[in-house]
Amino acid sequence: MNDDPVLTRRDGAVGVMTFNRADKLNALNMPMMLAIEAALGTLEADPLVRAIVMTGADDRAFMAGGDIADLATRRPASWYDEFGPTVHRVFRRIETCDKPTLAAVNGWALGGGMELMLCTDLRLMAAEAKIGLPEIKLGLFPGGGGSQRLMRQIPLCQAKKLMFTGDSLNAARALELGLVNEVLPRAELMPAAMALAARVANMSAQTLKLLKHAMLHGAEMPLESA
């Protein structure tokens, strides 16, 4: 069995990135972050890949946040000084990727897992899955960009409630808030994700790239400038 932390494959014009630390619920550590960056680079560089799907290798989790046990063993401040910027660099790279990205949220997406999801363009969620930013329950801060991205994607008071309480959202509530595009039974999730990604991949790659950049950067500009 392949024990690489992130697996990649191509199905037609769709690249698939699978988070593959099932024994740790796909939790993030430094090797995982670097593997995500490398996998994204591989799929970005492949001219046959025109859309990218991300999912978890185990139905229990899409990505269960940071690897807390691993983080607790890293004492030198210099390590944290490296880990934080790495998370921001990789997540921003997902957000600004020229190719459309789609999260197939098959299980828990907590902390960094939800923060990664917030960087993707399209999101499908299994009916059994849940998402959330529970960091405050550990006295921690959602430091992977969630404090900023979430409030740009749902009403501010809703974003504050989620982060202030650390509550999780079920799929129906995530859909109601507009955080995901569609909710499906888990067995239908990946087929639906691949079908949607294939539809998008059939569109003009150059137009998709320009449209992504216009929407991403324009959202933070005055209307006339955008």
C-alpha positions in Angstrom: 0.0 0.0 0.0 1.3 3.4 -0.9 2.1 5.3 2.3 2.8 8.7 0.6 1.0 11.4 2.6 -0.7 12.7 -0.6 -1.5 10.7 -3.7 -2.2 12.0 -7.2 -3.7 10.5 -10.3 -5.4 11.8 -13.5 -8.7 10.7 -14.9 -9.1 12.3 -18.3 -8.8 16.0 -17.8 -9.3 15.8 -14.0 -6.4 15.5 -11.6 -7.2 14.0 -8.2 -5.3 14.7 -5.0 -6.0 12.3 -2.1 -4.9 13.1 1.4 -3.4 9.8 2.6 -2.7 9.8 6.4 -5.8 7.8 7.2 -4.4 6.5 10.5 -4.1 10.2 11.6 -7.4 11.2 10.0 -5.3 13.0 7.3 -4.1 15.5 9.9 -1.6 18.2 8.8 2.0 18.1 9.8 5.0 19.6 8.0 5.7 16.6 5.7 2.0 16.6 4.7 2.0 20.3 3.9 5.1 19.9 1.7 3.5 16.9 0.0 0.3 18.9 -0.7 2.4 21.6 -2.2 4.4 19.1 -4.4 1.2 17.3 -5.5 -0.4 20.6 -6.4 2.7 21.6 -8.4 2.6 18.2 -10.3 -1.1 18.7 -11.2 -0.6 22.3 -12.1 2.3 21.5 -14.4 0.4 18.7 -16.2 -1.1 20.2 -19.4 -3.6 17.4 -19.6 -5.1 18.3 -16.2 -7.6 21.1 -16.4 -9.4 20.8 -13.0 -8.3 19.4 -9.7 -10.4 17.4 -7.1 -9.2 17.0 -3.5 -10.5 14.4 -1.1 -9.5 12.2 1.9 -8.4 8.6 1.7 -10.6 7.5 4.5 -14.3 8.2 4.8 -13.8 9.2 8.4 -12.0 12.4 7.4 -11.4 14.8 4.6 -8.7 16.4 6.8 -9.0 16.5 10.6 -7.0 19.7 11.1 -3.5 20.0 12.4 -1.6 17.0 13.9 -1.9 18.2 17.5 0.3 15.4 18.9 3.0 16.3 16.4 2.7 20.0 17.0 3.0 19.5 20.8 6.5 17.9 20.4 7.9 20.8 18.4 9.4 23.0 21.1 11.8 25.4 19.3 10.1 28.7 18.3 12.0 28.5 15.0 10.0 25.4 14.0 6.7 27.3 14.5 8.1 30.3 12.6 8.6 27.9 9.7 5.3 25.9 9.9 3.0 28.9 10.0 4.3 30.6 6.8 4.4 27.2 5.1 0.7 26.7 5.8 -0.2 30.1 4.5 2.0 29.7 1.4 0.4 26.3 0.5 -3.2 27.4 1.2 -2.7 30.6 -0.8 -1.3 28.6 -3.7 -4.4 26.4 -3.7 -6.6 29.6 -3.6 -4.7 31.2 -6.5 -4.2 28.0 -8.6 -4.9 28.8 -12.3 -6.9 25.6 -12.6 -10.3 25.2 -10.9 -10.2 23.2 -7.6 -13.0 21.2 -6.1 -13.1 19.8 -2.5 -15.0 16.5 -2.1 -15.5 16.6 1.6 -16.0 13.0 2.5 -15.7 13.2 6.3 -14.6 15.5 9.1 -13.0 18.7 7.9 -11.8 20.5 11.0 -9.4 23.3 11.7 -6.8 23.2 8.9 -9.0 20.9 6.9 -11.9 23.4 6.8 -9.3 26.2 6.2 -8.0 24.2 3.2 -11.6 23.7 2.0 -12.2 27.5 2.1 -9.4 27.9 -0.4 -11.1 25.7 -3.1 -13.4 27.0 -5.8 -16.2 24.4 -5.6 -17.2 22.1 -2.7 -19.3 19.0 -2.6 -20.0 17.4 0.8 -21.1 14.0 2.0 -24.3 14.1 4.0 -22.5 12.3 6.8 -19.6 14.8 6.9 -19.1 17.7 9.3 -16.9 20.8 9.2 -15.7 23.3 11.8 -13.0 25.5 13.3 -12.7 24.0 16.9 -9.4 25.6 17.7 -10.8 27.8 20.4 -11.7 24.7 22.5 -7.9 24.1 22.7 -7.1 27.7 23.4 -5.8 28.0 19.9 -6.4 30.4 17.0 -7.6 29.3 13.5 -4.2 30.3 12.1 -4.4 28.8 8.6 -6.4 31.8 7.3 -9.8 30.6 8.5 -10.4 33.8 10.6 -10.1 35.8 7.4 -11.5 33.6 4.7 -14.6 32.4 6.6 -15.9 35.9 7.2 -15.5 36.7 3.5 -17.7 33.7 2.6 -20.6 33.8 5.0 -22.2 36.6 7.1 -19.8 38.0 9.7 -22.0 37.1 12.7 -22.2 33.5 11.6 -18.4 33.4 11.1 -17.9 34.8 14.6 -20.3 32.3 16.1 -18.5 29.4 14.5 -15.1 30.6 15.7 -16.1 31.8 19.1 -17.9 28.5 20.0 -15.8 26.0 18.0 -19.1 24.3 17.0 -19.1 22.0 14.0 -21.6 22.2 11.1 -23.4 19.3 9.6 -23.7 19.1 5.8 -27.2 20.6 5.6 -26.2 23.7 7.6 -23.0 24.1 5.6 -25.2 24.1 2.4 -27.7 26.5 4.0 -24.8 29.0 4.8 -23.4 28.7 1.2 -20.2 27.0 2.3 -20.7 24.1 -0.1 -22.4 23.8 -3.5 -24.1 20.4 -3.0 -24.7 17.7 -0.4 -24.8 14.0 -1.5 -24.8 10.6 0.1 -21.2 9.5 0.7 -21.4 6.8 -2.0 -22.3 9.4 -4.6 -19.8 12.0 -3.6 -16.8 11.1 -5.7 -18.7 10.3 -8.9 -20.5 13.6 -8.6 -17.3 15.5 -7.8 -15.5 13.9 -10.8 -18.5 14.6 -13.1 -18.7 18.3 -12.1 -14.9 18.7 -12.4 -15.0 17.1 -15.9 -17.8 19.6 -16.9 -15.6 22.5 -15.7 -12.5 21.0 -17.3 -14.3 21.0 -20.7 -14.6 24.8 -20.6 -11.9 27.2 -21.9 -8.8 26.9 -19.7 -7.7 30.5 -20.4 -11.2 31.9 -19.6 -11.4 29.9 -16.4 -7.9 31.2 -15.4 -8.9 34.8 -16.1 -12.3 34.4 -14.4 -10.7 33.0 -11.3 -8.2 35.8 -11.0 -10.9 38.5 -11.7 -13.1 37.1 -9.0 -10.4 36.5 -6.4 -8.8 39.9 -6.7 -11.9 41.8 -7.6 -13.7 40.8 -4.4 -11.3 42.9 -2.4 -11.4 46.0 -4.7 -14.0 48.8 -5.1 -16.4 47.8 -7.9 -15.1 50.3 -10.4 -11.5 49.1 -10.0 -12.6 45.5 -10.1 
